Structures are given as C-alpha cells and as structure tokens.
Amino acid sequence: MPDPFPPRLEVRGLSRAFGGRAVVDAVDLRVAAGQVTCLLGPSGCGKTTTLRMIAGVETADAGEIWIDGAQVAGPGVNIPPEARQVGLMFQDFALFPHLTVAGNIGFGLTGDKATKTARVQELLARVNLEGFAAKHPHELSGGEQQRVALARALAPRPRVMLMDEPFSGLDNRLRDGIRDTTLDILQEEGTAVVLVTHEPDEAMRMADEIALMRGGRIIQRGAPYNIYNSPLDRAAAAFFSDINVIRGVSRGALTETPFGAFLTPGHADGAEVDIVIRPQHLKIDFDRAGRGPNPTPKDGTAARGVVTRARYLGRESLVDFVMDFDGSRLTASVPGVFLPDPGTALWLMIRRDRCFVFGVRD
C-alpha cells in the first residue's frame, strides 16, 4: 500500500568513515514537505558530514538517499549535486562579491531573461529587500546578506533545503527575526528542511523534529517538547540545559536524597543512580523562611541548603547552594532579581514530576 504521507527526503542507513573511524553511522531520516528537522549535537558528531552526503558533495560508504521518491544516492547511484534539487545555506553566506544582489539571487536560474528577472523580483519582495537589487554584498549588513543567501538558495525552487549553522554569524538582536522570516518562507514554499546546529535553543525554536546526534549516530529523535522532557540519558538532558545531579544508591527500589526517598524501580540493590533536575525546577520554599533555623517540613520533601553564590542574569537569578544533608551542591533558577548573601540558609523543594532517574554507567 502506498505511503499516504511520503517523505520529501528519506535517508536510509547512511554511513561514512574517515581513516577507519565511523563519522556517520547508519543514520536514518524522513523529512516531509514543509517540515524542519534539526540535526543537533556537539562538534564532531557527524552533523555536517550527513548534510554534505545529502547534498552530494560527499560520497557515502553505505546507505541510500531518496528525494520525492527518486533515489539520488546509493549502491550504483550517485546523482550530481546540481541535479538533486537541493538548496544549501551556510554560516558564511558565500555570496559572490563581484555580483549585485540581483546577480547573486539569479546566478543559478535557467530560462529566458524575463522569467529570471521576475523570479528575482519575487524573491526580493519575499525577503523584504526591494530596492536592493543593484547593491553589492559589501554594502549590506549581516542580516541583509543572510536574506540574500536565502533568496539565492530558494531561487531554483529546491525540494530540500540544507542549512549548516546559517544564523551563527548574526548578532543576537537580529537572529530571532531572521530565523522566523526564513522559516515562514521555507514552509510557504513546501521545502523540506534539514538544519544543522549545536545550539539547543535554536533547535527548540525552529524544528518540528530534533534528531540528537552523538558519535555519528542519531541516539534520540522527536518533537522538541518530547525530547526536552523525556531525555534518553543524563548527557542528553545536560545538552539542553544546565542540570543538577543528585547521586545515590538504590536499595529496595528507593534512593535516599536530601529531599527524601525517591522511587528508583528497575535499578538493582546497591546500584548507583543519578537523579537529575533542572535549576528552574528546584524551588526555594519562601514560606519556611523566617520560621527558625531548623523547621521540620511536614511533607518530608524540603531540604536546607546554604547559599554559596548568587548571580543576576537579567531574566533570572542563579543561586548556588551546598546542602546540609550530604554537602552536595545544587543550583536554583529564580525569576527576576533574587540575590541572597552567601551564608544565608534557605529551604528548598523539588518538583518530583520533573526529575529524571538514570543509572550511573561505569
């Protein structure tokens, strides 16, 4: 039975090794028209090599690449990059300095002059650069250059857009607006997008699906909400945000912590476990403040810590604690301004439904 929602881009078992070391190892992807899939991971995990193989500028050792149901790479098949209908956007924009904006956008277009001119004018309007056609790249700001690069990549109407850290060269104040504009245009065009980044915030903001890579493999994929709230392991949780780690020993499916016993089923007696919680889910119990140095928590979930440092970061304050229970160190994120003096004793609570429990690997 035919697939009712066939992918625009499908990658099957893509692999590449250099010097005997697997850089990309059996990567699978399915990206629909208008969908943004982000390859997220640290430098050296295989993101860019995967992108280059999809583009056709790198040859895979194994695997297949299909675009709109047609095979473009695989055993005995290697369609050249210019015939794959794939657009490319990179961090450095790669504009031709000797060409005007119109010349850059129209560089890869075919057809008669009137058709090409009409397409260039259409794209200039879509990226809000009307009146810039005669300018050269050196006369443009970084954000304007990025929009020219987008228009040039879109000009031949690619079915797949590959984007390698395309916004990292922009100032923070420009980045959000440019990203949103880019996404809107790509989705309107029905282009399947594969975005490479090492920035979790960018992936969360832009992607419909995140494929988290490590060591050349996709270790976890899913919608941003799901992958953030159900990380595969401690390293995956830490990649998306700062974390607090409370280490303990599971006994009888329970682990003692400064905040009482945690259920840790599935872990053998005597096994070390990490209980992971993000700073924003470590709460200061202001109701207990001022009730004496050693109030007894009724629910058994509060624990006392002593402030070692507090920092204001604009939207939030980070407060570091050393816990009375075992000397462990934890950090709480507090909205707004909260800067208690070092040495201040405060009571803390955690949201157990926001904690993750992972076994400690040798």
N, C-alpha and C positions, 0 to 999 in steps of 0.2 A: 504494500500500500504506500503511495507516495506521501512524503512528509508534507503535512498541511502548512507548516511554517519552515520552509527550507532556509538554511543559513545563507547569508550573502558570502561570508567567509567561513571555511571549515579547514582546520588544521588537524591532521591525524598522525600521532606518533612521531612528531618532528624531533630530530636529534642531530647534534653537531659536536664533534670533538676536535680539540687542537692539542697536538703533542701528546696524544694518548689520554688527555683529560676531557671528560664529558662536560661541555659547557652548556649544552641544551640536551635534555634527556627525556625523550618520549612525551613531548608537550602536545596536548590536545586543546583545541579551541573551537567554539562555534559562536559566530557573531552575526546577528540579524541586521537587516537594513534599518538604519536609524539608531542602532544600539551602540553604546560606548562601553567597551571592555578595557579595563586598565590592567596592564602588567605591572605589578607593584613588587618592589623588593630592593634589597641593598645593592650597591655597586658590585658588579662581577657575578650576579646571579643568573645571567643569561637573557635578560630582557631585550637588550639591543640586538644581540645575535638572532634572537627569534624574529624580531622585526625585520632585520636585514634578509633573512631567509624568505619571509613572506613577500618582501619587495622584489626578491630575485637577484639582489646584489651579493648574496652569499648562498652557496650551494649546500643543501642539507646532505648529511650522510645517510639518513633514513627518514622515512615519513612521506606524507602527501599533503599538498595544498590545493584546495578547491575554491574557486570563486564563481558564485552563481551557478553551481552545478557542473562547472567545467574544470577539469584538472589542469593546473598550471605548473605543478612540480610533483615529482615522484619518480619511481623507477622507470627510466626510459623517457621521461617527460621533463622538459625544462624550458618553459616559455620565457622569452627575454623580458626584462623589467618593463620596457616601453610598451609591451603588448598585453600586460596584465590588467590594465585599467586600475592601477593603484596610485594614489597620491601620497606624497611624502612631505612632512614638515619637521624641521629640526630646530634645535636651540639657536643656531647662529643665523637662521633665516635664509642664508645662501642666495641672496639677491645678486643679480648681475649689476655691478656698479656703473657700467657704461651704458646701460639701458634705462629708459624712463620707466615710470611706474606702469604705464600702458604697455611698454615693450616687455617688461618682466611678466606681467599677467598674461599677455598674449603669446609668450615665447613658444609654448608647446602646442598651440592651437593649429588645426588644419582647416582648410576650406578657403573660400574667397575672402577678400579683404572686408567686404561689408559684413559678412557673418562674424568674422573675428572681432571687428570693431564693436558690433552690437553686444557680443558676449563680454568683452572687456568693460563696456559701459555699464552693463547689467551688474557685473561683479563689483565695480567701483561703488555703485549705489548700495549694494548689499552690505559692503564693509564700511559704509559712511566715509568714502574718500572721493566723492565727486569734486572735481576741480583740481585733483592731484595728478591727473594723467601725464602731464608734461614734466613733473618733478623727477629728480633722480634720488636714489636711496640715501645719499649723504645729506639730503635736505630734509629728511624725515626723522621724527622721533622714533624711539624703540617700539612704542605701541603701534605707530603708523606702519613701520616696516613689517611688524608681525602681521598686520592686516593685509598688507600687500602679499606676503608669503602665503597667507591663507587663500587669498583670491587666486593667486597663480596655481596653487595646488588644486583648487576647485575648478579651474577653467575648463579642463578637458572632461569634466563630469566623471570623476573616478567612482568606481563602485565601492572601493575600500580606501580609507584614509589611515595612514600610519604616521603617528606623531611621537617623536622621541624628545622628551623634555622640552616641548616647544615654548613654554612660558617662563622657564627658569631665568632667562636673561632680562626679564622685565622687572621694573620697580614694583614693590608690593602694592602701591596705591593704584597702579594700572592693571595689575594681574587679574583681579577678580572680574572686572568689567570686560576685559579682552577675552577671558575664558568663556564667560557667559555668551558673548556675541558669537564666538567661534562655535560653541555647542549648538546654539539656535540655528545657525546657518547649516551646519552639518546634518542636523536632524531634519530640517526642511528639505534638504537635498536627498534624504534617504540613504545617506552614506554610512556604511559600517565602519566604525572607528576602533582602532587599537591604539591605545595611548600608553606610552612607557613613562613611568615616573618612579622616583624613590621617595616622594613626599606623600605620606598618608593623607594629609589634609586635602591635597589636590585630587587624589583618587576618590576620597569620600565625596568631594564636591561635584566631580564630573562624571563618575562612572555609573552605569546601570549595573555592571558586574565587575567585581575585582577578582583578579587571579593572582594570588600571593605566591611569589616565586622564591625558592631557596635552593642553592646548589644545582641550578639548571632544571629543576622540576617545579611544576605547579603543585604546591602542597595543600592549598585550600582555595576554593572559589565560591563566590556567592554574592548576593546583593550587599551593598555597603553596610546596611543595618545588621544583617545577619553575621557577616564576617567580623564586624566590630564586637558584637555582643556574644558571639559563640566562637572565640578563637580556638584554633586547634591545639595550641600548647602555649607555654609561658612565653617563648620567643615571639610567637605571633601576637599575643596580647601586648607585649612590650613594643612591638614595631609600630603600633597605632597610637600609643600614648605612654606617658610615664606610668609606672606601676609601683605598688607596694607589695612586698613579698613577705609573708609570714610562714616560716618553715617550722614544721612539727613532725611528730611521729604518729602514724595511725595505729590505734590499738582498739580492737573491737569495733572497727568502723567509725571510731571517733578520734579526733585530734584536738588536743588542748592548745588554746591560744590565749593571748591577753583578753580576748573578747568572749571567753567561754569555750565550750566544746563545739567543734564543727563535725557534722556528718561527713565522713570520707569513705563511703562504701566503694567496694571494688579494689581497695588497696590492702595488701596483706598486713598482718600484725607485724609491727616493727619497721614497716616501710616508711621512708621519709616522703613527705608531701609538701608541696608549696601551695599555700592559699594566697591567691593574687587578687588585689583590689586596686582600682584606680584612685588617684588622690581625690577626685570630686565625689567619691562615694564614701570617703572617710569623713564623718561628721563630728563637729565639736558640739558637745552637749551643753549649750549655754544655760539650760535650766538648772544644771547641777552646780554651776559657778556660784561661788559665794555661800555654799552650804557647808563650809568647813573643809579641811584638807582631806578627809577620808570618808566621804559619804558612801553609803552602801547602796549600790544600784539594785533596784527592785527586780529588774528583769535579767540581771546577770550578764548583760551584753556590753556594759560600759567599762572602759579601762582608762586608768590615769596615765598621762604622759607629761613630760616636762619639755617646754619649748627650748629648742637649741638655736633656732634662727627663723626669722620671718622676712619675706620679701614681697614687695608690691610690684605686680607686673602689668598694671593698667586695668584690665578687666577683672582680675582676681589677685588674691594674695596666696602665696605658698608658705605654709607653716610647717617646719620640721620638728619632730618630737623624738625623744628617747623614752621608751615605755618602762614603767615601773616593773611590770610583770617579768620581763626577761632581758631588758636592756636593748631590745630590738629598736630599729629606727624606722619611723614612718613619716610620710608627708601628707598633709591635708591641703586641699584647694578650697579656698573660701571666696565667694563672690565679693567684689568690691574691696574696700580697704579694711584689713584686719592685721595689725602688727603688734601682737603681744611681746613684751620684753622677754629676752632669754631668761630662763629660770622659772617662768610662770607655769604653774601646774594646772592642767585642764583635763576634763574628762572627754573621752572620745567614744564614738559608736560607729559601727559599720553597717552597711546595707548587705545583709547576707545574700539577698537575691541577686546582688551584683558581684559576688565573689566567684572566682574560678578555682577549681582544685585540680592540680596536676601532680603526677608522680615525679619525683626527682630522679633524673636519669644519671647514670654513672658517668 
